[in-house]
Amino acid sequence: MYHAKSKGKNCLTFYEKDMDLQTKKFFSISENMRQDLYTDKFSLHYQPQFDALTKELVGIEALLRWEDKDGNNIPPSVFIPIAEESDLIVDLGIWVLRKATFQNVEWQHKGYPKVPISVNVSVKQINNQDFIVKLKEILYESGLEPKYLNLEITETFMYEKENAMNFINEIKNLGISIAIDDFGTGYSSLQYLIDMPMDVLKIDRAFVKEIESNPTKMGLLKGILSIAQTLNIKTVAEGVELEKQYDLLKENGCNIIQGYYFSKPKSKDEIESLIFSK
């Protein structure tokens, strides 16, 4: 039944032995996540973002990491979809939001540069009626100015236009900025960008990869950057690894660069010693 639902429902799926293994894996990982949620097994790594022109630090993205009880690092590509399906993503997301917000306040108190911290927010979190209340509580308890928090949502959320508009307006009324994450990987209409007051477009790494050698990808990237400039929306390029990629993005008006070219995601201590100490 679950496999049939995962294929879009209204279909037939025949039993295969592998389904048992997949189901056991799903429940094992989800139960381990539930047990580890409030322990030190989950942590945040941080990837800095730099101004394309000045190369100054302008932001940091908080990225969730998980080391299970056996000491294995579980990739986000494995545990995040399971967290989504099991609804654990709601509690996990609040944990990330709280951890990242308090961390930014700690850095500011230490005298480090005041820059926004970005946190990914899932559709299930957004649709949870307590999300806005908990967000306000976290801001109040941490003392973080809302302008130093950026929420990243997927473009698929914009399909629910009325809900998306209400959510975005609520968030912006709090003074928090909104970014569309992995832009270009979904099927959203340009009308959504016109109608909804977004602050940032995060260009998916798929559009950045090979732009130095693939004219088609370079053309698509130019189109995205041009649209963002027309709508006065900032752009962040993800997955920038090569100097040539950086040069092309800078030349074509990309505002912010994120990727291994500048820095891999780093632990709190590494960020403080390698990034903030510069």
C-alpha positions in Angstrom: 0.0 0.0 0.0 2.8 2.5 1.0 4.7 1.7 -2.2 1.5 2.3 -4.3 0.9 5.6 -2.5 4.5 6.7 -3.1 4.0 6.2 -6.8 1.1 8.7 -6.9 -1.7 6.5 -5.6 -4.5 5.0 -7.8 -2.2 2.3 -9.1 -1.3 -1.4 -8.7 1.9 -2.5 -7.0 2.9 -6.1 -6.7 4.8 -7.4 -3.7 8.5 -7.9 -3.9 10.9 -9.2 -1.3 12.9 -5.9 -1.4 9.8 -4.1 0.0 10.3 -5.8 3.4 13.9 -4.6 3.5 12.9 -1.1 2.6 10.1 -1.0 5.1 12.4 -2.3 7.9 15.0 0.3 7.0 12.4 3.0 7.1 11.1 2.1 10.5 14.6 1.5 11.9 15.9 4.9 10.7 12.8 6.8 11.8 12.9 5.2 15.3 16.6 5.9 15.7 16.0 9.5 14.7 13.2 9.9 17.2 15.5 8.6 20.0 18.4 10.8 18.9 16.5 14.0 18.4 17.3 15.5 21.8 20.7 14.0 22.2 24.1 15.1 20.8 23.8 12.8 17.8 22.2 15.5 15.7 24.3 18.6 15.0 24.5 21.5 12.7 27.3 22.3 10.2 27.5 25.7 8.6 28.3 26.7 5.1 29.3 30.4 4.6 28.0 32.6 1.8 30.1 35.3 0.2 29.4 38.4 -1.8 30.3 37.7 -5.4 32.0 41.1 -5.9 33.7 41.8 -2.6 34.1 38.2 -1.3 32.9 39.4 2.1 30.9 37.1 4.3 27.2 37.9 3.9 25.4 34.8 5.3 25.6 31.3 6.6 23.4 28.3 5.9 22.7 25.8 8.7 22.8 22.2 7.6 21.7 19.3 9.6 24.0 16.3 10.3 23.3 13.0 12.0 25.7 10.5 13.5 23.8 7.4 14.6 24.4 5.3 17.8 27.0 3.2 15.9 29.0 6.2 14.9 27.9 6.2 11.3 27.3 9.5 9.5 23.9 9.2 7.9 23.6 11.4 4.7 20.8 14.0 4.8 19.7 12.5 1.4 18.8 9.3 3.3 17.3 10.6 6.6 15.5 13.8 5.5 13.0 12.0 3.2 12.3 9.5 5.9 11.8 12.3 8.4 9.4 13.9 5.9 7.4 10.7 5.5 7.2 9.9 9.2 6.3 13.5 10.1 9.3 13.7 12.4 10.4 16.6 10.2 8.2 18.9 12.2 10.0 18.4 15.5 13.4 18.0 13.7 12.8 21.3 11.9 12.0 23.2 15.1 15.2 21.8 16.7 17.2 23.0 13.8 15.6 26.5 13.8 16.2 26.9 17.6 19.8 25.6 17.4 20.7 27.9 14.4 19.0 30.9 15.9 20.7 30.7 19.3 24.0 30.0 17.6 23.8 33.2 15.5 23.1 35.1 18.7 26.1 33.6 20.4 28.3 34.5 17.5 27.0 38.1 17.5 27.7 38.4 21.3 31.3 37.3 20.6 31.7 40.2 18.2 31.7 38.2 15.0 30.1 39.7 11.8 26.3 40.1 12.0 25.0 38.1 9.1 21.7 36.3 8.5 21.6 32.5 9.1 19.5 30.5 6.7 17.4 27.5 7.7 15.5 25.1 5.4 11.8 24.8 6.2 9.7 21.9 4.9 6.2 22.1 3.6 5.0 19.9 6.5 6.5 22.4 9.0 4.8 25.3 7.2 1.5 23.6 7.2 1.7 22.8 10.9 -0.5 25.4 12.6 1.9 25.8 15.5 4.9 26.8 13.3 4.4 30.6 13.4 3.8 30.5 17.2 7.0 28.5 17.8 9.0 30.7 15.4 7.9 33.8 17.4 8.8 32.0 20.7 12.3 31.1 19.4 12.9 34.7 18.2 11.8 36.0 21.6 13.8 33.5 23.7 17.0 33.9 21.6 16.8 37.7 21.2 17.8 37.4 17.6 16.7 40.3 15.4 14.4 38.9 12.7 16.5 40.5 9.9 19.3 38.0 10.8 17.1 35.0 10.0 16.3 33.7 6.5 13.9 30.9 5.9 14.4 28.7 2.8 11.3 27.1 1.2 11.1 24.8 -1.8 9.4 26.2 -4.9 6.8 23.3 -4.8 5.2 25.1 -1.8 4.2 27.9 -4.1 1.8 25.6 -5.9 -0.6 26.1 -3.0 -0.8 29.8 -3.9 -3.2 31.1 -1.3 -1.4 29.3 1.6 2.0 30.3 0.3 1.0 33.9 0.0 -0.4 34.0 3.5 2.7 32.3 5.0 5.1 34.6 3.1 3.3 37.7 4.2 3.3 36.5 7.9 7.0 35.8 7.8 7.9 39.1 6.1 5.7 41.0 8.6 7.9 39.6 11.3 10.9 41.0 9.5 12.3 37.6 8.3 13.5 37.2 4.7 12.3 34.4 2.5 14.3 32.4 -0.1 13.2 29.9 -2.7 15.6 26.9 -2.4 16.8 24.8 -5.3 15.1 27.1 -7.8 14.7 25.6 -11.2 14.2 22.0 -10.2 10.4 22.2 -9.9 7.8 23.5 -12.3 6.7 26.8 -10.8 5.3 29.5 -13.0 7.1 32.8 -13.3 3.8 34.4 -12.2 4.5 33.0 -8.7 7.7 35.1 -8.6 5.8 38.2 -9.7 2.9 37.7 -7.2 4.9 36.6 -4.2 7.4 39.0 -2.4 10.4 36.7 -2.3 13.8 38.1 -1.2 16.2 35.5 -2.6 16.4 32.8 -5.3 18.8 30.0 -4.5 19.9 28.6 -7.9 20.2 24.8 -7.7 23.7 23.3 -8.2 22.4 21.4 -11.2 22.3 24.8 -13.1 25.8 25.7 -11.9 27.5 22.4 -12.7 29.4 22.5 -16.0 28.4 26.0 -16.9 32.1 26.6 -17.8 31.8 23.9 -20.5 28.1 23.6 -21.4 26.6 26.5 -23.3 23.1 25.3 -22.8 23.5 25.4 -19.0 25.2 28.7 -19.2 22.2 30.1 -21.2 19.7 28.8 -18.7 21.7 30.3 -15.9 21.8 33.7 -17.6 18.0 33.5 -18.0 17.5 32.9 -14.3 19.8 35.7 -13.3 18.1 38.1 -15.7 14.7 37.3 -14.4 15.8 37.8 -10.8 17.4 41.1 -11.6 14.2 42.3 -13.3 12.2 41.4 -10.3 14.8 42.8 -7.9 15.4 39.5 -6.2 18.8 38.6 -4.9 20.5 35.4 -6.2 22.6 32.8 -4.4 24.4 30.2 -6.5 24.8 26.8 -4.8 27.5 24.2 -5.5 30.1 26.6 -6.9 33.3 24.6 -6.9 35.6 26.1 -9.7 37.1 29.5 -10.2 35.7 29.6 -13.7 32.2 29.0 -12.4 32.7 31.8 -9.9 34.0 34.2 -12.6 31.0 33.4 -14.9 28.5 33.9 -12.1 30.0 37.2 -11.0 30.2 38.5 -14.6 26.5 37.7 -15.1 25.2 39.4 -12.0 24.9 36.7 -9.4 24.9 38.3 -6.0 26.1 35.6 -3.6 28.3 32.5 -3.9 28.0 29.3 -1.9 30.0 26.2 -2.4 33.3 24.4 -2.1 35.1 27.1 -4.1 35.0 29.2 -0.9 34.2 26.7 1.8 32.7 23.3 2.6 30.1 23.1 5.4 32.0 23.3 8.7 31.4 22.7 12.4 30.8 25.5 14.8 34.4 25.5 15.9 35.8 25.4 12.4 33.6 28.3 11.3 34.9 30.4 14.2 38.6 29.5 13.6 38.7 29.5 9.8 36.0 32.0 8.7 35.3 34.5 11.5 39.0 34.8 12.3 39.9 36.1 8.9 
